[in-house]
Amino acid sequence: MRIRNSMLASGLLASLALAGCSTVSDTTTTAQAESPARVETAQIFTDSYGSVTDAGYTLPAIPINRVKKEFVRQIVDYDTPEKPGTVIVNTRERHLYYILPGGRAVRYGIGVGKQGFAWSGTAYVAWKQEWPTWHPPKEMAARRPDVARYVEDGMGPGINNPLGARAMYLFNEKGQDTLFRLHGTPEWASIGTAASSGCIRLMNQDVIDLYKRVRPGHATKVVVIQ
């Protein structure tokens, strides 16, 4: 898929920001691959979850000893035909893998919202944003009057924003927005669980790390396995 320059014009970016993490069904691009085998962990980053000051916002430290070890960021052996730089999301396992050279991957723990189960297949990171504005889907606003005021103007960036410190927006191979997002969350305790809303969430310290690795456009392929 090629992301044309015109697709990244400001008008499109505005429409992307307005499109929250909504339920979308795409039966033509369902991923059939099984999760590749993993073996012994090579490195675990338990010391990477302290307080972080970023763009003027101070993220609180995460009590990482209260997070299951399997959901802490770590380097693992990972057997896959996908090339380095690919992102593989396994919603069943609650893991996201960033493929490295030499049969390795960075593995992150994720939380999966209802919308995160609504799409699977192959996509690309068409656009990414630091400290995004959150626009709740209208369906959520109908259920929760307390967030209805954010539908039009959005909730501004901040440590309590449901999209967290970073968001990455996925387009499918036809150049269409999947409405599927990889994003941060202030709710670290939701990692490893299936929540009621949202797409694929990572701890803020993890989504900042992933964001640095991911390049927007055709360079970053994303495979979502349900």
C-alpha positions in Angstrom: 0.0 0.0 0.0 1.3 3.4 -0.8 0.2 6.4 1.3 -0.1 9.3 -1.1 1.0 12.7 0.1 -2.5 14.0 -0.5 -3.8 11.5 2.1 -1.7 13.2 4.7 -3.1 16.6 4.2 -4.5 18.5 7.1 -8.1 17.7 6.2 -7.5 14.0 6.4 -5.6 14.3 9.7 -8.5 16.1 11.2 -10.9 13.4 10.1 -8.6 10.7 11.5 -8.6 12.5 14.9 -12.3 12.7 14.9 -12.7 9.0 14.1 -12.4 7.4 17.5 -11.7 3.7 18.0 -14.9 2.4 16.4 -16.1 -1.0 15.6 -15.3 -2.1 12.1 -15.7 -5.4 10.4 -13.4 -6.4 7.5 -13.9 -10.0 6.5 -11.7 -9.8 3.4 -8.4 -9.3 5.2 -8.7 -11.7 8.2 -5.3 -12.9 9.3 -5.1 -16.7 9.3 -1.6 -17.1 10.7 -0.9 -18.8 13.9 1.3 -17.2 16.5 4.9 -18.2 15.9 6.8 -20.1 18.6 8.6 -18.2 21.3 11.4 -19.5 23.5 13.4 -18.2 26.4 13.3 -14.5 27.2 16.6 -12.7 26.5 16.0 -9.3 28.3 13.2 -7.8 30.4 12.9 -4.1 31.0 11.5 -3.9 34.5 13.5 -0.7 35.2 11.8 1.2 32.3 8.5 2.1 34.1 9.6 5.0 36.3 8.1 8.5 36.1 8.6 10.1 32.7 8.4 13.8 31.8 7.5 14.1 28.1 6.5 17.2 26.2 5.7 19.0 29.5 3.5 16.2 30.9 4.7 14.0 33.8 3.7 10.4 33.6 3.5 8.7 36.9 5.7 5.6 37.6 4.0 2.3 37.1 4.1 -0.2 40.0 5.6 -2.8 37.6 5.8 -5.5 40.4 2.0 -5.5 40.2 2.0 -6.4 36.5 2.3 -10.0 35.4 5.8 -10.6 34.1 4.5 -11.8 30.7 3.1 -8.3 30.1 6.3 -6.4 30.9 8.3 -5.2 27.9 11.0 -7.7 27.0 13.1 -9.1 24.2 12.1 -12.6 23.2 13.1 -15.1 20.5 10.4 -15.0 17.9 10.1 -17.2 14.8 8.3 -15.4 12.0 8.6 -15.0 8.2 7.8 -11.3 8.6 10.7 -8.9 8.1 12.2 -6.7 10.9 10.2 -3.6 11.6 6.8 -5.5 11.3 4.3 -5.2 14.2 2.4 -8.3 15.1 -0.6 -7.9 17.4 -2.0 -11.1 18.9 -5.2 -10.2 20.7 -5.7 -13.6 22.1 -2.4 -13.7 23.9 -2.6 -9.9 24.8 0.8 -9.4 23.3 2.2 -7.0 20.6 5.5 -7.9 18.9 7.9 -5.5 17.2 10.1 -7.7 15.0 13.9 -7.3 15.3 16.6 -8.8 13.2 18.0 -12.2 14.1 14.8 -13.9 15.1 14.1 -11.6 18.0 11.2 -9.3 18.9 10.3 -6.7 21.5 7.2 -8.0 23.2 4.8 -5.7 24.9 1.8 -6.4 27.0 -1.5 -5.0 25.7 -5.1 -4.5 26.8 -7.8 -5.3 24.2 -11.0 -3.3 24.0 -14.2 -4.4 22.4 -13.2 -2.5 19.2 -9.8 -4.3 19.3 -11.6 -7.5 18.6 -13.6 -6.0 15.7 -10.9 -6.2 13.0 -8.0 -8.4 12.0 -5.8 -8.5 8.9 -2.9 -6.6 7.5 -2.5 -2.9 7.7 0.1 -0.1 7.9 0.8 2.7 10.3 -0.4 5.6 8.1 -0.1 8.2 10.8 1.1 8.6 14.3 0.7 11.3 16.9 2.3 12.4 20.2 -0.2 13.3 22.9 -3.3 12.9 20.8 -6.7 14.5 21.3 -9.4 11.9 22.1 -12.8 11.9 20.4 -15.1 9.3 21.9 -17.2 7.4 19.4 -20.8 8.5 19.3 -21.9 5.1 20.6 -19.9 5.6 23.7 -21.2 9.1 24.2 -24.8 7.7 24.0 -24.0 5.3 26.9 -21.9 7.7 28.9 -23.2 11.3 29.1 -20.1 12.3 31.0 -18.0 12.0 27.8 -20.5 13.3 25.3 -19.0 16.8 25.5 -15.8 15.5 23.9 -17.4 14.1 20.7 -17.0 17.4 18.8 -14.1 19.2 20.3 -12.3 16.2 21.9 -10.5 15.8 25.1 -7.2 17.6 25.0 -3.8 15.9 25.6 -2.9 15.0 29.2 -2.1 12.2 31.5 -5.7 11.2 31.9 -6.5 11.1 28.2 -7.7 7.6 27.2 -5.4 7.5 24.2 -2.4 8.1 26.5 0.9 9.6 25.4 0.9 8.2 21.8 -1.4 6.9 19.1 -0.8 5.1 15.9 -3.5 5.0 13.2 -3.8 2.0 10.9 -4.9 1.9 7.2 -5.6 -1.3 5.3 -4.0 -2.3 2.0 -6.6 -0.3 0.0 -5.6 2.9 1.7 -8.7 3.0 3.9 -8.7 3.9 7.6 -9.4 0.7 9.6 -10.4 2.8 12.7 -8.0 0.5 14.5 -5.6 2.2 16.8 -2.5 1.3 18.8 -2.4 3.7 21.7 -1.3 4.4 25.2 -3.4 4.3 28.4 -3.1 5.7 31.9 -4.9 2.5 33.1 -1.9 0.3 33.5 -4.0 -2.3 35.4 -6.0 -3.0 32.2 -3.0 -4.5 30.4 -3.6 -8.2 29.9 -7.3 -7.8 30.1 -10.3 -7.2 27.8 -11.9 -3.9 28.6 -15.2 -2.5 27.5 -13.9 0.1 25.1 -10.8 1.1 23.1 -8.6 -0.7 20.6 -5.1 -1.9 21.5 -3.7 -0.2 24.5 -0.2 -0.3 25.9 1.3 1.2 29.1 2.4 4.8 28.4 6.0 4.0 28.9 5.7 1.1 26.4 3.8 3.1 23.8 6.5 5.8 23.8 9.1 3.1 23.2 7.1 1.5 20.4 6.4 4.9 18.8 10.1 5.6 18.5 10.6 2.4 16.6 7.6 2.7 14.2 7.9 4.7 11.0 4.6 5.8 9.4 3.7 4.8 5.9 4.5 1.7 3.9 7.6 1.1 6.1 5.7 -0.4 9.0 3.4 -3.4 8.3 1.0 -4.4 11.0 -0.5 -7.9 11.3 -3.4 -8.3 13.6 -4.2 -11.8 14.7 -7.5 -12.5 16.5 
